[in-house]
Amino acid sequence: MEKTSFLITLVLISTGFFMMTFRCIPVYAEDYKIITDMCDNKVEVPVNPKRIACMHCVSPEKIMTLGKGDSICLMAEQSPWAYKLFPEIKNARSNKGVTPEQMLDMKIDFVLYTPGMTKEEPYRSAGLTTVCAFSAEKRPMNLDEFMENFKRQIDLFGDLLGPDAKARADRYNQYFDKKVKQILSITSRIEKTDRPSVYYGGLHGSMLGSQGKGSFMHWNTEVSGGNFLPQALNDNHATATMPQVLSWDPDIILLSGYVDSIDVIKKNPEWSSMRAVRNGRVYRLPRGVHTWDHASSEGVLLMMYMAKRFHPDLFKDWDMIQEMKTFYSEIYGKTITDDDAERILQNLPPTQ
């Protein structure tokens, strides 16, 4: 009797231990992970996502940067250079007009969005996983915050896309730190009075469409040794007024890479009266894998480009073509020629 009771007790204990252990192992423990997105949400995502919906415009370029372009399922139209250098993205569909229900049928792993530009609620309500890729509400208010915030976004994509992508994200952030420090070693010594005043426009089809305080262009211009005039506008994507720009009378005008030509400025009487136009210091910014002024990973190259424009004597020994070839090789894992680099700088598409 005692032996029988002992065996029953042993079986019960063993069964209870097994059940307790089983309950402690999450289902799909090896297939899913928890990440923290740019809105500080904890989100469960696949370890190796295969079908990503990019509703945040810069997300495809970040995914390409980390070598996972073939995981993009939905996205906006990309630049000619993106399709040339990353032909795998040609398999992605346009994200225009795609409903949450259609995304469910497509078995989308998660939807990348940004508050204010993309409405998360319809996707989440439909049962889709959503990941905040950028939040203008948390935009950086000083240079140190900008550097940490930008690297954090790269880290997020590394965390999202798997171990190989994480290693590439780390490599990018090391490159970013190195180059920003090299530029700042020169520009940080420039007095504010010796920095050119810079206006940036051309977003959303308007010369008054700009980026304001705490934006990507604000901090890129500061690093490059310029005084960013639209920081007077307290918004990420901001709209200036014509009287404001006329009163600023900038030394330099930068036009977004989305603008077709600088003629839109030169042929407008109001704009042509400004100092920057009279002195021939109007520049349309480059467009490579992404438009450089639109929070691209190529922003490192943009800082170099602007520094050479703002302070040509101080940066005369910086070889922009070589810097671009190094970046494309080390960061994108792609080879470009001198001619390719020149065409990107001039905002021209590939020759073939």
Helices and strands as residue ranges (DSSP letters): H 2-24, E 32-36, E 42-46, E 52-54, H 59-65, G 69-71, E 72-75, H 80-85, G 87-91, E 93-94, H 100-105, E 110-113, H 121-125, E 130-132, G 136-138, H 143-161, H 163-187, G 192-194, E 197-201, G 203-205, E 209-211, H 216-223, E 227-228, G 229-232, E 237-239, H 242-248, E 252-255, H 263-266, H 269-272, H 275-278, E 282-284, H 299-310, H 320-327, I 328-332, H 338-345
